[in-house]
Amino acid sequence: MDILIKKPNEEDKKNAENWPIWEKEISEFPWEYDENETCLVLEGKAIVTAEDGSIVEFGAGDYVEFAKGLKCTWKIIEPIRKHYKFG
């Protein structure tokens, strides 16, 4: 799968503290990853549907990795706030 969701360990949380923060209101939009992204969701909830039809849901407290090349649609169902890192 092109999306991996896990509960972060203490090292994951510490590393993410210095990453930038992205926020987005309730919305739906297409997205394509031109590089890997790792994020730690601080608030909110989203459903991401990949081009192949697979669906994942994640929210506050989740550590999520998106693979380079992933084409998907984001549906933010609760305003989201996350630390993120590309590469």
C-alpha positions in Angstrom: 0.0 0.0 0.0 1.1 3.5 -0.7 -0.1 4.8 2.6 1.2 3.6 6.0 -0.6 4.6 9.2 0.8 3.8 12.7 0.8 5.1 16.2 4.0 7.2 16.7 6.6 6.2 19.2 8.4 8.8 21.4 11.2 9.2 18.8 8.7 9.8 16.0 7.0 12.5 18.1 10.2 14.2 19.0 11.4 14.2 15.3 8.1 15.7 14.2 8.2 18.6 16.6 10.5 20.6 14.3 8.7 19.9 11.1 6.4 22.7 9.6 2.7 22.6 10.3 0.0 22.4 7.6 -3.7 23.2 8.4 -6.8 22.7 6.2 -10.5 23.3 6.6 -13.2 20.7 5.8 -12.8 20.2 2.1 -12.1 17.6 -0.7 -9.3 17.8 -3.3 -7.1 15.7 -5.5 -3.4 15.3 -4.7 -0.4 13.7 -6.2 2.8 13.0 -4.3 6.0 13.9 -6.2 8.1 12.8 -3.2 7.5 10.8 0.0 5.7 12.6 2.8 5.6 11.7 6.5 3.3 13.5 8.9 2.1 13.5 12.5 -1.6 14.5 12.7 -2.2 16.8 15.6 -5.9 17.5 15.2 -8.7 16.5 12.9 -9.6 13.6 10.7 -9.3 12.8 7.0 -10.2 10.0 4.5 -7.8 9.5 1.6 -8.9 7.5 -1.4 -6.1 6.2 -3.7 -6.4 6.0 -7.4 -6.8 2.2 -7.1 -9.9 2.7 -4.9 -8.2 1.8 -1.6 -9.4 4.0 1.3 -7.7 4.9 4.5 -8.9 7.0 7.4 -6.7 8.7 10.0 -6.8 11.4 12.5 -5.3 13.1 15.6 -2.4 11.0 17.0 -1.7 9.1 13.8 1.7 9.0 12.1 1.2 8.7 8.4 3.5 8.0 5.5 2.6 8.7 1.9 4.6 7.1 -1.0 6.1 9.1 -3.9 3.9 8.7 -6.9 0.6 8.2 -5.0 -2.4 9.8 -6.7 -5.3 10.3 -4.4 -8.2 12.4 -3.2 -8.2 13.9 0.2 -11.5 14.4 2.0 -11.0 16.3 5.3 -14.0 15.6 7.5 -12.7 17.5 10.6 -10.3 20.5 10.2 -6.8 19.0 10.1 -3.6 20.2 11.6 -0.4 18.2 11.1 3.4 18.3 11.2 4.8 17.2 7.9 8.1 16.4 6.2 8.9 15.7 2.5 11.6 13.4 1.3 
